Amino acid sequence: MGSYRPGQTIDTLVDRAIEGARSSGSVEVDKVVLVERDIAYCKNCMACRRDGQAQPRARCVIADDMQEIYPLIEAADGYIFGTPVNMGHVTAVMKTFLERICWVFARPGSWPLPGCPQPRTPKQRKAVIIASSGLIAPLLRRFCDEATPLIKRTALDSLNARLVGRLYAGAVEKRGVEPYLSKAYALGKKLAS
Ligand SMILES: Cc1cc2nc3c(=O)[nH]c(=O)nc-3n(C[C@H](O)[C@H](O)[C@H](O)COP(=O)(O)O)c2cc1C
């Protein structure tokens, strides 16, 4: 959950998606509220990228809450990413989180360009993305939402997680969250099933 405001738009939609996922049976969910955790910037030390071990997760040298979060990410079969669109992109806390995932779960591959991240794990996973914007309506989404493509790419390249659905909750300042609740629930249900 990558919003700065627990209890507001993205948090509400992520919770609704979790409800949808849980409605599909015995699904275990770990919710990580990024802004409440101690997550430092990546240092670009590249210890993770150089880690040639065969494990699905490389070691990160930074001692912070990511050390508790990494095992949850590794154990998961699917992911719900939620972020507001700020200045066209993911929030800073979400970007920090994605940078900390990038090479820990990937190694340099050969396609589409030599050196690009490729998932360390052969385990196939799934992901859904929920993004919200204050002003821009869904019709104009493609001109302002760089958040969804970034998360989609990171999920695929680092976590081996294919996107199975996404929700863009546009113009929430005017529309509020209500019109998007049922789609969030359906997304969670789809992810779990
Ligand atoms: C720094 C900042 C930049 C923002 N940039 C945009 C933007 O580019 N387009 C937009 O429609 N809304 C923008 N917003 C509004 C947020 O997208 C909106 O408040 C958010 O989706 C609501 O999610 P929340 O209730 O979970 O915080 C911005 C908000 C902030 C604080």
Ligand as a Chemical Component Dictionary entry (heavy atoms), coordinates in Angstrom:
data_LIG
# 
_chem_comp.id                   LIG 
_chem_comp.type                 NON-POLYMER 
_chem_comp.pdbx_formal_charge   0 
_chem_comp.three_letter_code    LIG 
# 
loop_
_chem_comp_atom.comp_id 
_chem_comp_atom.atom_id 
_chem_comp_atom.alt_atom_id 
_chem_comp_atom.type_symbol 
_chem_comp_atom.charge 
_chem_comp_atom.model_Cartn_x 
_chem_comp_atom.model_Cartn_y 
_chem_comp_atom.model_Cartn_z 
_chem_comp_atom.pdbx_ordinal 
LIG C1  C1  C 0 2.632  15.678 -4.758  1  
LIG C2  C2  C 0 1.350  15.254 -5.390  2  
LIG C3  C3  C 0 1.289  15.158 -6.761  3  
LIG C4  C4  C 0 0.091  14.768 -7.377  4  
LIG N1  N1  N 0 0.052  14.658 -8.734  5  
LIG C5  C5  C 0 -1.110 14.327 -9.331  6  
LIG C6  C6  C 0 -1.173 14.200 -10.747 7  
LIG O1  O1  O 0 -0.166 14.309 -11.457 8  
LIG N2  N2  N 0 -2.377 13.945 -11.322 9  
LIG C7  C7  C 0 -3.509 13.785 -10.559 10 
LIG O2  O2  O 0 -4.574 13.579 -11.129 11 
LIG N3  N3  N 0 -3.466 13.835 -9.199  12 
LIG C8  C8  C 0 -2.300 14.109 -8.585  13 
LIG N4  N4  N 0 -2.240 14.156 -7.204  14 
LIG C9  C9  C 0 -3.419 13.778 -6.408  15 
LIG C10 C10 C 0 -3.315 12.331 -5.932  16 
LIG O3  O3  O 0 -3.228 11.451 -7.033  17 
LIG C11 C11 C 0 -4.526 11.954 -5.093  18 
LIG O4  O4  O 0 -4.579 12.801 -3.975  19 
LIG C12 C12 C 0 -4.422 10.487 -4.658  20 
LIG O5  O5  O 0 -4.683 9.657  -5.764  21 
LIG C13 C13 C 0 -5.367 10.144 -3.556  22 
LIG O6  O6  O 0 -4.926 8.925  -2.992  23 
LIG P1  P1  P 0 -4.896 8.763  -1.383  24 
LIG O7  O7  O 0 -6.245 9.203  -0.929  25 
LIG O8  O8  O 0 -4.645 7.317  -1.146  26 
LIG O9  O9  O 0 -3.820 9.666  -0.870  27 
LIG C14 C14 C 0 -1.053 14.501 -6.579  28 
LIG C15 C15 C 0 -0.965 14.594 -5.188  29 
LIG C16 C16 C 0 0.223  14.963 -4.599  30 
LIG C17 C17 C 0 0.295  15.036 -3.095  31 
# 
loop_
_chem_comp_bond.comp_id 
_chem_comp_bond.atom_id_1 
_chem_comp_bond.atom_id_2 
_chem_comp_bond.value_order 
_chem_comp_bond.pdbx_ordinal 
LIG C1  C2  SING 1  
LIG C2  C3  SING 2  
LIG C2  C16 DOUB 3  
LIG C3  C4  DOUB 4  
LIG C4  N1  SING 5  
LIG C4  C14 SING 6  
LIG N1  C5  DOUB 7  
LIG C5  C6  SING 8  
LIG C5  C8  SING 9  
LIG C6  O1  DOUB 10 
LIG C6  N2  SING 11 
LIG N2  C7  SING 12 
LIG C7  O2  DOUB 13 
LIG C7  N3  SING 14 
LIG N3  C8  DOUB 15 
LIG C8  N4  SING 16 
LIG N4  C9  SING 17 
LIG N4  C14 SING 18 
LIG C9  C10 SING 19 
LIG C10 O3  SING 20 
LIG C10 C11 SING 21 
LIG C11 O4  SING 22 
LIG C11 C12 SING 23 
LIG C12 O5  SING 24 
LIG C12 C13 SING 25 
LIG C13 O6  SING 26 
LIG O6  P1  SING 27 
LIG P1  O7  DOUB 28 
LIG P1  O8  SING 29 
LIG P1  O9  SING 30 
LIG C14 C15 DOUB 31 
LIG C15 C16 SING 32 
LIG C16 C17 SING 33 
# 
